Amino acid sequence: MYGNGVKTRPTKCVASVEEIDYDHKQLVSLINQVVTASQDHLAENIVPNILDELIDYTKYHLRREEKLMEEYEYPERVKHAAQHVKFIDKINGFHTEYESKRKMKNEVVFDFLRCWLIKHISNTDQDLGAFIKAKRSNPDSH
């Protein structure tokens, strides 16, 4: 059910890297804006703009993560980046569908965004965060 937006426990959304955590908060906010706009029946006017902003910010965030993975020589960076590519492809598909039909299956979109974001942050990004945090605390290791 998509009506509640993204609700997460703070410890589940923390990668322990300030810039990554900031981006995650922004992404959660954008997803919640899409949910709110749809609930308020503002979707026709607002959802496309929020989706555009979500896509742009997601691309920005993922590029930032990928730069950090390269800078710190993260051993799982290829696998992690592949998840980013799949995510971008999926949200681009939602956007294309919306643009062509002027409607979308809100539940499908919101469930995908919520599940992907929570799973990615609480698993993949926490592993990345722990790795970067360890590298930053021992500058001689990179």
C-alpha positions as CSV (number, residue, x, y, z in Angstrom):
1,M,0.0,0.0,0.0
2,Y,1.5,3.3,-1.0
3,G,-0.6,5.7,1.0
4,N,1.9,6.2,3.8
5,G,5.0,7.3,1.8
6,V,8.4,6.1,2.9
7,K,8.8,5.5,6.6
8,T,12.1,4.2,7.8
9,R,13.9,3.9,11.1
10,P,16.8,6.3,11.2
11,T,19.4,3.6,11.7
12,K,18.1,1.8,8.6
13,C,18.8,4.9,6.3
14,V,22.2,5.8,7.5
15,A,25.3,5.0,5.5
16,S,27.4,6.9,8.1
17,V,28.8,9.1,5.3
18,E,27.4,12.7,5.6
19,E,27.0,13.5,1.9
20,I,25.3,10.1,1.2
21,D,23.0,10.4,4.1
22,Y,22.0,13.9,3.1
23,D,21.1,12.7,-0.4
24,H,19.1,9.8,1.0
25,K,17.0,12.3,3.0
26,Q,16.4,14.3,-0.1
27,L,15.3,11.2,-2.1
28,V,12.9,10.1,0.7
29,S,11.5,13.6,0.7
30,L,10.9,13.6,-3.1
31,I,9.3,10.1,-3.0
32,N,7.0,11.3,-0.2
33,Q,6.1,14.4,-2.3
34,V,5.0,12.1,-5.2
35,V,2.8,10.1,-2.8
36,T,1.3,13.2,-1.2
37,A,0.6,14.8,-4.6
38,S,-1.2,11.6,-5.8
39,Q,-3.2,11.4,-2.6
40,D,-4.3,15.0,-3.0
41,H,-5.2,14.3,-6.6
42,L,-2.7,16.8,-7.8
43,A,-0.9,14.1,-9.9
44,E,-1.7,15.6,-13.3
45,N,0.0,18.9,-12.5
46,I,2.6,18.0,-10.0
47,V,3.8,14.4,-10.4
48,P,5.6,14.9,-13.7
49,N,7.6,17.7,-12.1
50,I,8.4,15.7,-9.0
51,L,9.4,12.7,-11.1
52,D,11.7,14.9,-13.2
53,E,13.3,16.2,-10.0
54,L,13.5,12.7,-8.5
55,I,15.2,11.4,-11.6
56,D,17.7,14.3,-11.7
57,Y,18.5,14.1,-8.0
58,T,18.8,10.3,-8.2
59,K,21.3,10.6,-11.0
60,Y,23.3,13.2,-9.1
61,H,23.3,11.1,-6.0
62,L,24.3,7.9,-7.8
63,R,27.1,9.8,-9.6
64,R,28.3,11.1,-6.2
65,E,28.3,7.6,-4.7
66,E,30.1,6.2,-7.7
67,K,32.8,8.9,-7.4
68,L,33.3,8.0,-3.8
69,M,33.5,4.3,-4.6
70,E,36.2,5.0,-7.2
71,E,38.1,7.4,-4.9
72,Y,38.1,4.8,-2.1
73,E,38.6,1.8,-4.4
74,Y,35.5,0.1,-3.1
75,P,35.8,-3.6,-4.1
76,E,32.0,-3.9,-4.8
77,R,31.7,-0.8,-7.0
78,V,30.9,-2.6,-10.2
79,K,28.1,-4.6,-8.6
80,H,26.9,-1.5,-6.7
81,A,26.9,0.7,-9.9
82,A,25.0,-2.0,-11.8
83,Q,22.2,-1.6,-9.2
84,H,22.2,2.1,-9.9
85,V,21.9,1.5,-13.7
86,K,18.9,-0.8,-13.2
87,F,17.2,1.7,-10.9
88,I,17.7,4.6,-13.3
89,D,16.3,2.5,-16.1
90,K,13.3,1.6,-14.1
91,I,12.4,5.2,-13.1
92,N,13.1,6.4,-16.6
93,G,10.6,3.7,-17.7
94,F,8.0,5.0,-15.2
95,H,8.5,8.6,-16.5
96,T,8.2,7.5,-20.1
97,E,5.0,5.6,-19.4
98,Y,3.6,8.7,-17.6
99,E,4.5,11.0,-20.4
100,S,2.9,8.8,-23.1
101,K,-0.3,7.9,-21.2
102,R,-0.5,10.8,-18.8
103,K,-1.2,8.3,-16.0
104,M,0.7,5.6,-14.2
105,K,0.0,2.8,-11.8
106,N,0.8,4.7,-8.6
107,E,0.9,1.7,-6.4
108,V,3.4,0.0,-8.6
109,V,5.6,3.1,-8.8
110,F,5.5,3.9,-5.1
111,D,6.0,0.3,-4.0
112,F,9.0,0.0,-6.3
113,L,10.5,3.3,-5.1
114,R,9.9,2.6,-1.4
115,C,11.2,-1.0,-1.5
116,W,14.2,-0.2,-3.7
117,L,15.3,2.8,-1.6
118,I,14.9,1.1,1.7
119,K,16.6,-2.1,0.6
120,H,19.4,-0.3,-1.2
121,I,20.1,2.1,1.7
122,S,19.8,-0.4,4.5
123,N,22.0,-3.0,2.8
124,T,24.1,-1.9,-0.1
125,D,24.7,1.7,1.0
126,Q,25.4,0.7,4.6
127,D,28.1,-1.6,3.4
128,L,29.6,1.2,1.3
129,G,29.3,3.6,4.2
130,A,31.1,1.3,6.5
131,F,33.9,0.9,4.0
132,I,34.3,4.6,3.3
133,K,34.1,5.4,7.0
134,A,36.9,2.9,7.7
135,K,39.0,4.3,4.9
136,R,38.5,7.9,6.1
137,S,39.5,7.0,9.6
138,N,42.7,5.4,8.3
139,P,43.8,7.8,5.5
140,D,46.9,5.7,4.8
141,S,44.7,2.9,3.5
142,H,43.7,4.7,0.3
